[in-house]
Amino acid sequence: MKVYDRSAVVAALNVEKAIDLIEEGFAAYSSGRATVPPVGHLGLVEPPGECHIKYGHIHNDDFFAVKIATGFYENATLDLPNGSGLTIVFSARTGFPQAVLDDGGHLTDVRTAIAGCLSARYLAPSSIHRIGIVGAGVQAGLQLDYLQYATDCKDVTIWARRVDQATELAKQMQANGLRIEVVESLEKLCLACNLIVTATPSTKPLIRAEWIKSGTHITAVGSDGGGKQEIDSALFRKADHCIADSISQCVSHGESHYAIRDGYIKESNLKELGNIISGAQDGRRNDREITVADLTGVAVQDIQIAKSVLLSIESA
Amino acid sequence: MKVYDRSAVVAALNVEKAIDLIEEGFAAYSSGRATVPPVGHLGLVEPPGECHIKYGHIHNDDFFAVKIATGFYENATLDLPNGSGLTIVFSARTGFPQAVLDDGGHLTDVRTAIAGCLSARYLAPSSIHRIGIVGAGVQAGLQLDYLQYATDCKDVTIWARRVDQATELAKQMQANGLRIEVVESLEKLCLACNLIVTATPSTKPLIRAEWIKSGTHITAVGSDGGGKQEIDSALFRKADHCIADSISQCVSHGESHYAIRDGYIKESNLKELGNIISGAQDGRRNDREITVADLTGVAVQDIQIAKSVLLSIESA
């Protein structure tokens, strides 16, 4: 069994290959060509922490993978990152562990950003005039970073609960040739942007349905566990297409969960990202429609990004 | 993060310390002082294989652990062991991975044998005149090995579906000062022994209720997943005490599952091993009673044996 640390994983990551593989992974998942058991969850109380286990197998693949991610929200007081994690890759021929990617959660961050990129590729209107980023954490920055693989748009508005953090993120991202404005009104962001990504740990809806105008796509990536919500559930009624990365996960703990609970949609109204990718279901039909993507993170992303790293290492 | 391979784990394993910690772990589990989510399961089809994930946290412990075990039953054709596995130990303060015990499944084998040992310690009659071992695989041998920590009895009867394997196990175990006979009749074994351990991958009951005489304790360790059964479910009606390592797991996929399905007992008739250990529930009251222990393997065993190994390594 080989062990690769964060720097080895970062060095081996080929973004375009990872995007291609994750795209394939979503399509395999939605067409039933993958086995993905329910997410495992362990909660700790003192200090408060959580551990999620995502695992599965894309049929006929040589590997299967188990990804373990942790979030301990008092780590900041120890000057440590909240999140950590690793992925163990097993042979699907023998069950023997082949490699541990001890990446500290970096691959989870990246595969989440890639899902945002794919959502934009398949669901955003044909012309994106301004990108809105809601949140200013690591994931908000990565989402913006990876959107460059989906659009040429360089005009960005950032809103975050803490303006200083939004300004800090804007400073970092301006180095990438983006023209960024920070706003204190989230409504203003919604009116100005037709591609919006929310990446916050919010537990209450931030974006109101009435703020979203015709021709907008919104991706919500924050609802990775129960109790989180970034978007007014009424937006699911207003939207023309509601897309889940995994319907079973989203109805359990995504934004979609609230929309169904509140009677705005039924589970049968949800489409799955992998089916939009494969063409099995229709996504956006014109530039006037509103689309919402609810991303909770699916094991196929973890499997495919791990595979992309291992393939890079092996071919090096 | 440190990685220890099988030889390092084997060298660091202190059996008596591991038994003590697993004993404590069962007591913590049954008294609600541990969080143990449902076992994760991934099935693979071609070749047939399975992956089980057991994980949890004993409250106030510095560590939590995730144990991943695999079983690929065509590995024998490749001259490889069927089972493999590893345990990842995380800090319960930060969620950061601390160590990987890449033991190839050895700790799972040992903690299973220790649960058998503890079942015998707490449930077997005061005088054991002959031990019966049903099965001749790795786990059957380990069960016999670890029973020396529960009893001085040196007289052993072995039965296995394949007589040649039973004879081979008998040969190995005789080196340990045991007096072993191999029988071709399982009924004969049941009549001769008052401590019986079944450790087979059987999917049909091997031991009939009418073969078990007054004053016998039986431990069944084979039912680690759905579809396995070693004991006639009617034995649960005949037994004076039916003990599960985990009631929730045993009613889902242990021997107890069949006994409840067949109407011989109710879930409320089951007692839990940790409660017998702590004294919260009564076990055997005299040497005439029949007791049955249904072991499916609980994450607290995995956590505690991993902890025992790490403590040994750190104190070395």
Interface residues (C-beta under 8 A of the other chain):
Chain A: M1 V3 T35 P37 G40 H41 L42 G43 L44 V45 E46 P47 G49 E50 C51 I53 Y55 G56 H57 H59 N60 F64 V66 I68 T70 G71 F72 N75 L78 L80 G83 S84 G85 L86 I88 F90 A92 R93 T94 G95 F96 P97 V100 D102
Chain B: M1 V3 T35 P37 G40 H41 L42 G43 L44 V45 E46 P47 G49 E50 C51 I53 Y55 G56 H57 H59 N60 F64 V66 I68 T70 G71 F72 N75 L78 L80 G83 S84 G85 L86 I88 F90 A92 R93 T94 G95 F96 P97 V100 D102
